[in-house]
Amino acid sequence: MQQDCTPADTAHHSCSRRHPNARWPPPVSPLPWQAFLEPLPVRALPGIGYKLAQQLAQLGVSTVAHLRQQPLKRLAGALGESTGG
C-alpha cells in the first residue's frame, strides 16, 4: 500500500517514500555569514588569542567587521608576514 506524501512529510521522515518534487535534503536558508560574524569580537575567531587581540586593538581593530576593512599590507606590516600562516 503506497502512502501519499508531501514534501513536508518527506523532510520529517514520516513517509515511506519521497515525494517526486521534494528536494532532499530539504533546502536550508542560512543566515548570511557577514551578518553573523561581523559584529563579533576578533577573539571569537579561531587562532586569535589574547596577545593578537591586544595587537589588533592597538590598530583600532576590535570586531570582525573592523578586521575585514583593514588592508592586508597594514596588518602584515604591524603584525608580521607570518602571523596566521
N, C-alpha and C positions, 0 to 999 in steps of 0.2 A: 504494500500500500504506500503510494507516494504522498508525501506531505507537502502542501503548498507553503512556500517560504517567501518572506520579504527580505530585502537587503538588511533590515534591522535584525530580523531573526537570525540571519546568517552571521552577522557580526557578533551576536551573543551566543553562538553555538547552540541555539535552541531548535535547530532544524537539521534534519538528517542529510539534506543535500543543499548545495548552494544555488541561490537564485541566479539565472543566467546573466542578469545585468548587474550583479553585485561585484564590487571590487574587493579583492582580498589581498593583503589585509585592508581593512577599511581605511580611507584617507584620513589623515590627521592634520589639523590646521595648526602648525607650530607657531608659537609666538616669535616674531622676528628677533633674531639674536641681538641686534643692536638695541632694541628697546629693553631687552632683558639685561644685557651686560653693561651698557654704557653708564648707568648710574652707580654701579658697584665700585667700591674702593679697589685700588690696584692690588691690595693684599689678597683680594678674593681670587686672583688669577694664580694658577699653578706656577710655581717657580719664583714667585715674588715674595720674598721673606721680609723680615723686619729691616735689615740693612738696606736692601734695594729699595724698599718703600720709602725709607728715610732719604736716600739719594734722589729719588723721584720727587719727593716733597720739596727738596731744595730747588728743584727745577720748576716748581709750581704745578706738579702733576699729582693729583690725588684720586682721580677716578679713571675708569677705563676710557671714558669719553675724552678726558684730557690727554691720556696716553696716545689714543688714536690720532689726535690732532698734531702731535709732535713730529717734526721731520726726523727721519731716521738718522741723518747726519748729526743732528743736535744730540740725540740720545747716545749715539755711538761716541761722539766727542766727549760727552760728560760721563758716560758710564764705562766706556771702553768697548773696543770692537768685539771682544769675546764674551761679553755679558749675554747670557742666554744661549750661547752657541755651543 
